């Protein structure tokens, strides 16, 4: 840790060292950790995709009986749900997987971690923006509020 003038044993940190720095061998426990983390994430996404698909197929059957305005409303809510599930994948889990797998490449790079923290911090704003952009009533209400003149 010459770059930061810090001794790693003295500060709380999670190291990402898949290779032993003394002999260069692969650390089996770190590989197991990586595989379990990946398995957990893949399992969660498989469950979300399965439940989403089941919900979509059942929703299409039920929505066919509704009026056109209710059909439109249900489709808007479903689009919102899909986008709100996809957004954390892009802004939260993808950077996390990059951080977990990057040490296996043995590249001597230094990247600004602030980019990843920005992605974490921007997520709530994007989540709210998704709702405003996909649900027509919210979008019209926001436009009326912004264009309101006193």
ChimeraX commands (.cxc) that place a marker at each C-alpha (Angstrom):
marker #1 position 0.00,0.00,0.00 radius 0.5
marker #1 position 2.80,2.38,-0.85 radius 0.5
marker #1 position 0.47,4.52,-2.90 radius 0.5
marker #1 position -1.75,5.48,0.04 radius 0.5
marker #1 position 0.83,5.27,2.84 radius 0.5
marker #1 position -1.36,2.82,4.72 radius 0.5
marker #1 position -0.80,-0.62,6.18 radius 0.5
marker #1 position -3.70,-2.88,5.25 radius 0.5
marker #1 position -3.51,-4.79,8.54 radius 0.5
marker #1 position -4.32,-1.62,10.47 radius 0.5
marker #1 position -7.46,-0.53,8.62 radius 0.5
marker #1 position -10.75,-2.35,8.08 radius 0.5
marker #1 position -10.86,-3.49,4.47 radius 0.5
marker #1 position -11.99,-6.33,2.26 radius 0.5
marker #1 position -9.11,-7.42,0.14 radius 0.5
marker #1 position -9.59,-8.81,-3.32 radius 0.5
marker #1 position -6.52,-10.97,-3.69 radius 0.5
marker #1 position -7.32,-14.13,-5.62 radius 0.5
marker #1 position -3.60,-14.88,-5.91 radius 0.5
marker #1 position -1.22,-15.31,-2.99 radius 0.5
marker #1 position 1.24,-12.39,-3.10 radius 0.5
marker #1 position 4.10,-14.57,-1.81 radius 0.5
marker #1 position 4.03,-17.48,-4.25 radius 0.5
marker #1 position 1.44,-16.48,-6.90 radius 0.5
marker #1 position -0.83,-19.47,-6.28 radius 0.5
marker #1 position -4.58,-19.17,-6.60 radius 0.5
marker #1 position -6.34,-18.84,-3.24 radius 0.5
marker #1 position -9.02,-21.51,-3.09 radius 0.5
marker #1 position -11.14,-19.73,-0.45 radius 0.5
marker #1 position -11.31,-16.58,-2.53 radius 0.5
marker #1 position -12.35,-18.56,-5.59 radius 0.5
marker #1 position -15.05,-20.25,-3.50 radius 0.5
marker #1 position -16.21,-16.83,-2.26 radius 0.5
marker #1 position -16.38,-15.55,-5.84 radius 0.5
marker #1 position -18.33,-18.58,-7.03 radius 0.5
marker #1 position -20.79,-18.40,-4.13 radius 0.5
marker #1 position -21.35,-14.68,-4.71 radius 0.5
marker #1 position -21.95,-15.30,-8.40 radius 0.5
marker #1 position -24.24,-18.26,-7.69 radius 0.5
marker #1 position -26.27,-16.20,-5.23 radius 0.5
marker #1 position -26.69,-13.36,-7.73 radius 0.5
marker #1 position -27.58,-15.69,-10.61 radius 0.5
marker #1 position -30.10,-17.53,-8.44 radius 0.5
marker #1 position -31.76,-14.25,-7.44 radius 0.5
marker #1 position -32.03,-13.16,-11.06 radius 0.5
marker #1 position -33.39,-16.54,-12.15 radius 0.5
marker #1 position -36.12,-16.26,-9.52 radius 0.5
marker #1 position -36.93,-12.70,-10.60 radius 0.5
marker #1 position -37.09,-13.68,-14.28 radius 0.5
marker #1 position -39.27,-16.72,-13.54 radius 0.5
marker #1 position -41.68,-14.74,-11.34 radius 0.5
marker #1 position -41.77,-11.88,-13.83 radius 0.5
marker #1 position -42.55,-14.22,-16.71 radius 0.5
marker #1 position -45.31,-15.96,-14.74 radius 0.5
marker #1 position -46.75,-12.61,-13.75 radius 0.5
marker #1 position -46.63,-11.37,-17.34 radius 0.5
marker #1 position -48.41,-14.40,-18.78 radius 0.5
marker #1 position -51.10,-14.38,-16.10 radius 0.5
marker #1 position -51.49,-10.62,-16.41 radius 0.5
marker #1 position -52.06,-10.84,-20.17 radius 0.5
marker #1 position -54.90,-13.32,-19.60 radius 0.5
marker #1 position -56.56,-11.12,-16.97 radius 0.5
marker #1 position -55.94,-7.80,-18.75 radius 0.5
marker #1 position -57.73,-9.04,-21.87 radius 0.5
marker #1 position -61.01,-8.73,-19.95 radius 0.5
marker #1 position -60.43,-5.11,-18.86 radius 0.5
marker #1 position -61.25,-1.82,-20.55 radius 0.5
marker #1 position -58.68,-0.10,-22.75 radius 0.5
marker #1 position -57.77,2.50,-20.13 radius 0.5
marker #1 position -57.19,-0.17,-17.46 radius 0.5
marker #1 position -55.15,-2.24,-19.94 radius 0.5
marker #1 position -52.97,0.79,-20.57 radius 0.5
marker #1 position -52.60,1.43,-16.84 radius 0.5
marker #1 position -51.62,-2.20,-16.11 radius 0.5
marker #1 position -49.08,-2.19,-18.92 radius 0.5
marker #1 position -47.55,1.04,-17.62 radius 0.5
marker #1 position -47.22,-0.46,-14.15 radius 0.5
marker #1 position -45.64,-3.62,-15.58 radius 0.5
marker #1 position -43.13,-1.58,-17.62 radius 0.5
marker #1 position -42.32,0.40,-14.48 radius 0.5
marker #1 position -41.72,-2.82,-12.55 radius 0.5
marker #1 position -39.43,-4.24,-15.25 radius 0.5
marker #1 position -37.41,-1.03,-15.44 radius 0.5
marker #1 position -37.17,-0.79,-11.66 radius 0.5
marker #1 position -35.78,-4.33,-11.58 radius 0.5
marker #1 position -33.33,-3.63,-14.43 radius 0.5
marker #1 position -32.04,-0.37,-12.98 radius 0.5
marker #1 position -30.32,-1.92,-9.92 radius 0.5
marker #1 position -28.70,-4.46,-12.23 radius 0.5
marker #1 position -27.05,-1.70,-14.21 radius 0.5
marker #1 position -26.20,0.69,-11.41 radius 0.5
marker #1 position -25.60,-1.59,-8.42 radius 0.5
marker #1 position -24.82,-5.20,-9.32 radius 0.5
marker #1 position -22.83,-4.77,-12.54 radius 0.5
marker #1 position -20.18,-2.58,-10.87 radius 0.5
marker #1 position -20.09,-5.02,-7.97 radius 0.5
marker #1 position -19.42,-7.97,-10.30 radius 0.5
marker #1 position -16.71,-5.96,-12.03 radius 0.5
marker #1 position -15.04,-5.32,-8.69 radius 0.5
marker #1 position -15.26,-9.00,-7.74 radius 0.5
marker #1 position -13.88,-10.38,-11.04 radius 0.5
marker #1 position -11.32,-7.69,-11.90 radius 0.5
marker #1 position -8.58,-9.08,-9.59 radius 0.5
marker #1 position -8.53,-12.35,-11.57 radius 0.5
marker #1 position -7.23,-10.45,-14.61 radius 0.5
marker #1 position -4.00,-9.55,-12.76 radius 0.5
marker #1 position -3.96,-6.13,-14.37 radius 0.5
marker #1 position -2.02,-3.43,-12.60 radius 0.5
marker #1 position -4.60,-0.70,-12.89 radius 0.5
marker #1 position -6.00,1.90,-10.58 radius 0.5
marker #1 position -9.52,3.07,-11.25 radius 0.5
marker #1 position -11.47,5.80,-9.53 radius 0.5
marker #1 position -13.82,4.13,-7.08 radius 0.5
marker #1 position -15.87,7.31,-7.03 radius 0.5
marker #1 position -17.47,6.22,-10.30 radius 0.5
marker #1 position -18.98,3.20,-8.55 radius 0.5
marker #1 position -20.11,5.24,-5.56 radius 0.5
marker #1 position -21.74,7.71,-7.94 radius 0.5
marker #1 position -23.68,4.83,-9.51 radius 0.5
marker #1 position -24.87,3.80,-6.04 radius 0.5
marker #1 position -25.89,7.35,-5.20 radius 0.5
marker #1 position -27.62,8.11,-8.50 radius 0.5
marker #1 position -29.83,5.02,-8.32 radius 0.5
marker #1 position -32.64,6.51,-6.14 radius 0.5
marker #1 position -33.00,9.48,-8.49 radius 0.5
marker #1 position -33.15,7.21,-11.51 radius 0.5
marker #1 position -35.71,4.98,-9.79 radius 0.5
marker #1 position -38.01,7.97,-9.25 radius 0.5
marker #1 position -37.41,9.17,-12.80 radius 0.5
marker #1 position -38.53,5.79,-14.15 radius 0.5
marker #1 position -41.88,6.17,-12.41 radius 0.5
marker #1 position -42.35,9.70,-13.75 radius 0.5
marker #1 position -41.46,8.72,-17.31 radius 0.5
marker #1 position -43.45,5.49,-17.59 radius 0.5
marker #1 position -46.69,6.36,-15.81 radius 0.5
marker #1 position -48.56,8.89,-17.91 radius 0.5
marker #1 position -50.58,10.46,-15.08 radius 0.5
marker #1 position -47.43,11.27,-13.09 radius 0.5
marker #1 position -45.74,12.68,-16.18 radius 0.5
marker #1 position -48.68,14.97,-16.99 radius 0.5
marker #1 position -48.96,16.10,-13.35 radius 0.5
marker #1 position -45.23,16.93,-13.28 radius 0.5
marker #1 position -45.53,18.89,-16.55 radius 0.5
marker #1 position -48.51,20.84,-15.22 radius 0.5
marker #1 position -46.65,21.60,-12.01 radius 0.5
marker #1 position -43.52,22.76,-13.87 radius 0.5
marker #1 position -45.47,24.89,-16.36 radius 0.5
marker #1 position -47.76,26.38,-13.73 radius 0.5
marker #1 position -47.64,30.17,-13.73 radius 0.5
marker #1 position -48.72,32.31,-10.83 radius 0.5
marker link #1:1,2 radius 0.2
marker link #1:2,3 radius 0.2
marker link #1:3,4 radius 0.2
marker link #1:4,5 radius 0.2
marker link #1:5,6 radius 0.2
marker link #1:6,7 radius 0.2
marker link #1:7,8 radius 0.2
marker link #1:8,9 radius 0.2
marker link #1:9,10 radius 0.2
marker link #1:10,11 radius 0.2
marker link #1:11,12 radius 0.2
marker link #1:12,13 radius 0.2
marker link #1:13,14 radius 0.2
marker link #1:14,15 radius 0.2
marker link #1:15,16 radius 0.2
marker link #1:16,17 radius 0.2
marker link #1:17,18 radius 0.2
marker link #1:18,19 radius 0.2
marker link #1:19,20 radius 0.2
marker link #1:20,21 radius 0.2
marker link #1:21,22 radius 0.2
marker link #1:22,23 radius 0.2
marker link #1:23,24 radius 0.2
marker link #1:24,25 radius 0.2
marker link #1:25,26 radius 0.2
marker link #1:26,27 radius 0.2
marker link #1:27,28 radius 0.2
marker link #1:28,29 radius 0.2
marker link #1:29,30 radius 0.2
marker link #1:30,31 radius 0.2
marker link #1:31,32 radius 0.2
marker link #1:32,33 radius 0.2
marker link #1:33,34 radius 0.2
marker link #1:34,35 radius 0.2
marker link #1:35,36 radius 0.2
marker link #1:36,37 radius 0.2
marker link #1:37,38 radius 0.2
marker link #1:38,39 radius 0.2
marker link #1:39,40 radius 0.2
marker link #1:40,41 radius 0.2
marker link #1:41,42 radius 0.2
marker link #1:42,43 radius 0.2
marker link #1:43,44 radius 0.2
marker link #1:44,45 radius 0.2
marker link #1:45,46 radius 0.2
marker link #1:46,47 radius 0.2
marker link #1:47,48 radius 0.2
marker link #1:48,49 radius 0.2
marker link #1:49,50 radius 0.2
marker link #1:50,51 radius 0.2
marker link #1:51,52 radius 0.2
marker link #1:52,53 radius 0.2
marker link #1:53,54 radius 0.2
marker link #1:54,55 radius 0.2
marker link #1:55,56 radius 0.2
marker link #1:56,57 radius 0.2
marker link #1:57,58 radius 0.2
marker link #1:58,59 radius 0.2
marker link #1:59,60 radius 0.2
marker link #1:60,61 radius 0.2
marker link #1:61,62 radius 0.2
marker link #1:62,63 radius 0.2
marker link #1:63,64 radius 0.2
marker link #1:64,65 radius 0.2
marker link #1:65,66 radius 0.2
marker link #1:66,67 radius 0.2
marker link #1:67,68 radius 0.2
marker link #1:68,69 radius 0.2
marker link #1:69,70 radius 0.2
marker link #1:70,71 radius 0.2
marker link #1:71,72 radius 0.2
marker link #1:72,73 radius 0.2
marker link #1:73,74 radius 0.2
marker link #1:74,75 radius 0.2
marker link #1:75,76 radius 0.2
marker link #1:76,77 radius 0.2
marker link #1:77,78 radius 0.2
marker link #1:78,79 radius 0.2
marker link #1:79,80 radius 0.2
marker link #1:80,81 radius 0.2
marker link #1:81,82 radius 0.2
marker link #1:82,83 radius 0.2
marker link #1:83,84 radius 0.2
marker link #1:84,85 radius 0.2
marker link #1:85,86 radius 0.2
marker link #1:86,87 radius 0.2
marker link #1:87,88 radius 0.2
marker link #1:88,89 radius 0.2
marker link #1:89,90 radius 0.2
marker link #1:90,91 radius 0.2
marker link #1:91,92 radius 0.2
marker link #1:92,93 radius 0.2
marker link #1:93,94 radius 0.2
marker link #1:94,95 radius 0.2
marker link #1:95,96 radius 0.2
marker link #1:96,97 radius 0.2
marker link #1:97,98 radius 0.2
marker link #1:98,99 radius 0.2
marker link #1:99,100 radius 0.2
marker link #1:100,101 radius 0.2
marker link #1:101,102 radius 0.2
marker link #1:102,103 radius 0.2
marker link #1:103,104 radius 0.2
marker link #1:104,105 radius 0.2
marker link #1:105,106 radius 0.2
marker link #1:106,107 radius 0.2
marker link #1:107,108 radius 0.2
marker link #1:108,109 radius 0.2
marker link #1:109,110 radius 0.2
marker link #1:110,111 radius 0.2
marker link #1:111,112 radius 0.2
marker link #1:112,113 radius 0.2
marker link #1:113,114 radius 0.2
marker link #1:114,115 radius 0.2
marker link #1:115,116 radius 0.2
marker link #1:116,117 radius 0.2
marker link #1:117,118 radius 0.2
marker link #1:118,119 radius 0.2
marker link #1:119,120 radius 0.2
marker link #1:120,121 radius 0.2
marker link #1:121,122 radius 0.2
marker link #1:122,123 radius 0.2
marker link #1:123,124 radius 0.2
marker link #1:124,125 radius 0.2
marker link #1:125,126 radius 0.2
marker link #1:126,127 radius 0.2
marker link #1:127,128 radius 0.2
marker link #1:128,129 radius 0.2
marker link #1:129,130 radius 0.2
marker link #1:130,131 radius 0.2
marker link #1:131,132 radius 0.2
marker link #1:132,133 radius 0.2
marker link #1:133,134 radius 0.2
marker link #1:134,135 radius 0.2
marker link #1:135,136 radius 0.2
marker link #1:136,137 radius 0.2
marker link #1:137,138 radius 0.2
marker link #1:138,139 radius 0.2
marker link #1:139,140 radius 0.2
marker link #1:140,141 radius 0.2
marker link #1:141,142 radius 0.2
marker link #1:142,143 radius 0.2
marker link #1:143,144 radius 0.2
marker link #1:144,145 radius 0.2
marker link #1:145,146 radius 0.2
marker link #1:146,147 radius 0.2
marker link #1:147,148 radius 0.2
marker link #1:148,149 radius 0.2
marker link #1:149,150 radius 0.2
view
